Amino acid sequence: MKGTGSPLSRVTAVIVNYNSGRWLGRCIENLRGRGASSPEVIVIDNASGDGSVDILPELPGITIRRAHRNLGFGRGVNQALRSVRTDYLLIINPDCLLIPESLSRLVEELDRHDDVALVSGRVFDMRGMEQRGSRRRLPTRRQVLSEVLPFGQVNGIDLTHEPSPEEACDVEAVSGACMLVRTAALEALGGFDPRFHMHFEDLDMMARLREAGWRIRLVPSVFVSHAGGVSTRRRPVAVMWAKHKSLWRYLNKHCSDGWGWFSRSLWWLLIHLHAVVMTPVCLLVRR
């Protein structure tokens, strides 16, 4: 309950892990700080083959659940959600670094606003550059089209080209790499939509929160470091195709008002053609 115990004791961190190597241990060590036993951590390991779970330090308050197959991100969080008893749930990627003081600041922001369901900070890469998607809009068909057109990104989904706000503020969406969520709000949604295996499950969740009347906040003074792509770089083509499929599912679910059959068919064709064109690009980048 609000005001009971330290801020970190009221948080359960959920990390969905897949072949993240030593990043998983670094994530937990940074999150807790030296010698601390909170927040409680639940690791859902999606059948990793790199031993990333086996090399975790033996610390109290860490629960590891091993899946027999790759459940995907959303289903992994849903599995952990069933046993979360704390007010807040931190959903964080294993290749993210967030210090205890920053997590406490996010807790304070949720405590301050009873109608806010989700809060995050600004997300930076390892070079100190703010990552695309750190601040963003919820996608519309027009914004998605702007993202792929030359010089159209200014009207697209990403907002990191704009000056950062100086104070905490409401936003449509934040990065899915690190999100502090009100547990009761996520439970009321029924968790993540399991039909999104990879990508857009976070945006779908944020869209549903807003539809249910909740607000989402950004705390720009909180910095999150995110290596990005640690779990997916070995299979870029599969990840790229999954992203395109999830985009199609998101548009059908949230952006279908006034969408005639001809326009819908054209969008399906364009999304899949774009995936076909990007396939050799992903293979070349992998080399």
Phi and psi in degrees as a GROMACS rama.xvg file:
@    title "Ramachandran Plot"
@    xaxis  label "Phi"
@    yaxis  label "Psi"
@TYPE xy
-58.4434  131.372  LYS-2
85.3288  -3.15419  GLY-3
-97.9463  120.074  THR-4
76.9398  177.823  GLY-5
-71.4607  156.534  SER-6
-55.0244  -41.5747  PRO-7
-71.0159  -25.3859  LEU-8
-72.6396  -13.2407  SER-9
-97.5946  11.8192  ARG-10
-123.367  137.999  VAL-11
-112.712  123.929  THR-12
-91.4717  129.691  ALA-13
-113.792  124.303  VAL-14
-121.773  116.434  ILE-15
-90.8575  115.712  VAL-16
-110.29  137.638  ASN-17
-148.693  103.317  TYR-18
52.0656  49.4705  ASN-19
-96.5837  4.42509  SER-20
59.4062  -139.511  GLY-21
-75.3809  -8.40604  ARG-22
-62.2681  -34.5849  TRP-23
-59.6181  -48.0889  LEU-24
-63.3369  -39.6078  GLY-25
-63.2139  -41.0301  ARG-26
-58.2299  -47.8678  CYS-27
-67.8725  -42.5875  ILE-28
-63.0803  -40.7268  GLU-29
-68.8415  -36.9463  ASN-30
-66.7207  -36.2916  LEU-31
-93.1244  -29.6501  ARG-32
82.0222  176.081  GLY-33
-71.6021  120.05  ARG-34
77.2132  2.02445  GLY-35
-84.8353  155.53  ALA-36
-114.954  8.74656  SER-37
-135.232  152.119  SER-38
-74.0403  162.083  PRO-39
-63.3138  144.78  GLU-40
-126.278  131.383  VAL-41
-116.068  120.876  ILE-42
-105.033  120.33  VAL-43
-99.8239  110.109  ILE-44
-96.6946  117.631  ASP-45
-86.7868  60.5003  ASN-46
58.0941  47.0844  ALA-47
-64.5127  149.959  SER-48
-116.992  11.5684  GLY-49
-106.508  3.60847  ASP-50
74.1244  14.6977  GLY-51
-61.819  -31.7781  SER-52
-77.5214  -36.1018  VAL-53
-66.046  -26.429  ASP-54
-93.5005  7.78572  ILE-55
-65.2456  140.576  LEU-56
-66.84  147.842  PRO-57
-80.6261  100.414  GLU-58
-126.813  149.323  LEU-59
-68.3544  150.945  PRO-60
81.1771  14.3809  GLY-61
-113.409  120.235  ILE-62
-109.371  130.15  THR-63
-115.384  126.286  ILE-64
-120.468  124.11  ARG-65
-101.074  120.246  ARG-66
-85.2182  152.017  ALA-67
-83.1025  -8.27564  HIS-68
-152.715  172.77  ARG-69
-77.6715  105.701  ASN-70
-74.2811  -19.2037  LEU-71
91.1252  167.616  GLY-72
-68.6561  -53.9263  PHE-73
-62.2092  -44.7451  GLY-74
-65.3792  -34.4559  ARG-75
-62.8899  -45.39  GLY-76
-62.7976  -42.6496  VAL-77
-59.5569  -38.6274  ASN-78
-62.1984  -41.6914  GLN-79
-71.1727  -35.042  ALA-80
-57.5621  -31.237  LEU-81
-60.9999  -26.8138  ARG-82
-109.96  7.40387  SER-83
-79.099  128.856  VAL-84
-118.958  0.52574  ARG-85
-88.1888  163.012  THR-86
-59.9526  -39.239  ASP-87
-125.479  151.778  TYR-88
-125.581  120.206  LEU-89
-95.281  115.683  LEU-90
-99.9329  113.781  ILE-91
-137.789  137.288  ILE-92
-70.3199  149.635  ASN-93
-66.2058  -18.8876  PRO-94
-99.5968  25.5344  ASP-95
-107.37  146.863  CYS-96
-122.282  121.371  LEU-97
-136.204  127.035  LEU-98
-87.4003  157.732  ILE-99
-56.2511  -39.1075  PRO-100
-62.137  -37.618  GLU-101
-70.362  -40.0129  SER-102
-62.8619  -40.8161  LEU-103
-60.6379  -37.5336  SER-104
-64.8351  -37.5459  ARG-105
-67.2463  -39.1382  LEU-106
-61.0665  -43.7833  VAL-107
-59.4696  -37.9504  GLU-108
-66.2109  -41.5445  GLU-109
-67.3573  -38.5281  LEU-110
-60.8897  -33.0687  ASP-111
-75.4813  -22.433  ARG-112
-132.057  103.966  HIS-113
-68.642  -17.7248  ASP-114
-100.076  12.0761  ASP-115
-100.66  127.829  VAL-116
-100.147  -22.4051  ALA-117
-148.51  140.926  LEU-118
-145.002  149.799  VAL-119
-153.368  174.671  SER-120
-109.993  -167.072  GLY-121
-87.4458  140.704  ARG-122
-109.924  128.598  VAL-123
-121.42  150.427  PHE-124
-80.9325  -178.289  ASP-125
-72.6347  -9.10106  MET-126
-94.6055  -2.49603  ARG-127
89.454  13.8934  GLY-128
-95.8765  133.731  MET-129
-64.4117  131.383  GLU-130
-80.2936  147.399  GLN-131
-57.4142  136.971  ARG-132
91.7214  -6.82354  GLY-133
-60.2216  -40.3893  SER-134
-129.239  128.829  ARG-135
-156.579  166.483  ARG-136
-93.4784  158.704  ARG-137
-72.1368  136.261  LEU-138
-65.1441  142.792  PRO-139
-122.344  168.767  THR-140
-62.0855  -39.7469  ARG-141
-65.6389  -41.0902  ARG-142
-68.8229  -37.0266  GLN-143
-62.5953  -41.9667  VAL-144
-63.2399  -39.1772  LEU-145
-63.7142  -32.7688  SER-146
-64.2917  -30.3159  GLU-147
-99.0178  -8.94659  VAL-148
-87.9889  144.563  LEU-149
-58.559  131.693  PRO-150
63.0208  13.878  PHE-151
-94.6371  -6.85068  GLY-152
-63.5869  -22.316  GLN-153
-61.2471  -26.661  VAL-154
-106.685  17.8121  ASN-155
-91.2668  -150.427  GLY-156
-84.2846  -41.9935  ILE-157
-72.1199  139.983  ASP-158
-118.546  9.01614  LEU-159
-73.5888  -8.35622  THR-160
-77.0326  -14.4072  HIS-161
-89.658  153.59  GLU-162
-57.6374  142.418  PRO-163
-70.5192  140.958  SER-164
-63.7714  151.671  PRO-165
-85.7718  -27.8392  GLU-166
-120.399  164.163  GLU-167
-58.6028  141.136  ALA-168
-152.76  162.895  CYS-169
-74.515  142.42  ASP-170
-138.6  165.551  VAL-171
-78.403  -38.0524  GLU-172
-157.717  155.128  ALA-173
-127.435  -177.251  VAL-174
-70.6966  137.347  SER-175
-77.6682  -3.53033  GLY-176
-71.439  -24.8781  ALA-177
-154.226  111.23  CYS-178
-139.264  127.05  MET-179
-97.7375  119.222  LEU-180
-119.157  142.799  VAL-181
-70.8445  118.955  ARG-182
-56.9103  -43.9788  THR-183
-62.1681  -35.2911  ALA-184
-67.8736  -42.435  ALA-185
-68.6521  -37.7539  LEU-186
-63.3206  -39.1008  GLU-187
-63.6264  -29.8969  ALA-188
-75.7662  -16.2953  LEU-189
84.5591  19.0798  GLY-190
78.8708  -159.828  GLY-191
-76.1501  152.134  PHE-192
-72.423  113.4  ASP-193
-68.4144  -9.13756  PRO-194
-74.462  -16.1317  ARG-195
-90.6645  105.543  PHE-196
-77.4687  -38.8978  HIS-197
-156.565  127.759  MET-198
77.2757  144.329  HIS-199
69.8887  -6.22819  PHE-200
-66.7786  -30.4045  GLU-201
-71.7878  -43.9219  ASP-202
-65.9031  -37.7827  LEU-203
-61.0751  -42.7551  ASP-204
-63.7317  -42.2182  MET-205
-66.8275  -39.1654  MET-206
-62.3332  -41.3008  ALA-207
-69.6495  -35.1063  ARG-208
-61.6773  -45.3029  LEU-209
-65.6958  -38.2347  ARG-210
-63.4949  -29.3741  GLU-211
-84.1947  1.43916  ALA-212
97.2369  4.42076  GLY-213
-85.0662  156.892  TRP-214
-105.755  159.443  ARG-215
-125.096  136.65  ILE-216
-124.158  149.151  ARG-217
-114.697  131.68  LEU-218
-109.946  96.7055  VAL-219
-66.4342  -18.5674  PRO-220
-79.6331  -8.86039  SER-221
-93.72  122.166  VAL-222
-107.04  134.458  PHE-223
-119.964  130.476  VAL-224
-95.0601  134.88  SER-225
-139.623  114.71  HIS-226
-65.6367  -45.3373  ALA-227
79.4615  130.505  GLY-228
76.1778  7.65515  GLY-229
-61.9917  -39.9938  VAL-230
-86.2339  -12.0319  SER-231
-116.073  -8.84818  THR-232
-67.1533  -19.6587  ARG-233
-79.7622  -13.64  ARG-234
-137.412  61.0252  ARG-235
-64.5482  -34.5372  PRO-236
-68.3843  -46.4432  VAL-237
-61.232  -40.5925  ALA-238
-66.223  -41.4809  VAL-239
-63.5119  -43.3815  MET-240
-65.5424  -39.0434  TRP-241
-62.2469  -37.7011  ALA-242
-64.6181  -42.2288  LYS-243
-66.4573  -40.5292  HIS-244
-64.0397  -39.9268  LYS-245
-69.8787  -34.0702  SER-246
-59.9847  -45.7474  LEU-247
-61.1236  -41.1997  TRP-248
-66.238  -41.3712  ARG-249
-62.5562  -46.3264  TYR-250
-61.6007  -41.2043  LEU-251
-64.9074  -33.7058  ASN-252
-82.151  -38.1203  LYS-253
-117.188  -12.997  HIS-254
-129.391  34.0262  CYS-255
-98.8945  -1.50587  SER-256
-62.242  127.599  ASP-257
69.7615  20.8332  GLY-258
-97.0122  100.141  TRP-259
-72.0977  167.176  GLY-260
-64.6499  -36.2191  TRP-261
-67.315  -46.079  PHE-262
-64.1279  -40.3445  SER-263
-61.7733  -44.5244  ARG-264
-64.7194  -38.1864  SER-265
-65.4711  -41.3662  LEU-266
-63.9418  -42.2017  TRP-267
-58.0066  -44.3909  TRP-268
-64.6647  -45.1359  LEU-269
-64.7372  -41.6481  LEU-270
-63.0069  -43.3007  ILE-271
-74.5789  -33.1387  HIS-272
-64.8826  -39.6498  LEU-273
-62.6385  -39.6382  HIS-274
-64.3089  -39.9728  ALA-275
-62.828  -44.5721  VAL-276
-64.1767  -37.6002  VAL-277
-77.0061  -17.0794  MET-278
-57.9659  -52.7652  THR-279
-65.279  -30.2014  PRO-280
-61.918  -44.2914  VAL-281
-63.4997  -38.9028  CYS-282
-66.1985  -38.7394  LEU-283
-68.0432  -40.6157  LEU-284
-64.2665  -37.4  VAL-285
-61.6506  -35.8878  ARG-286
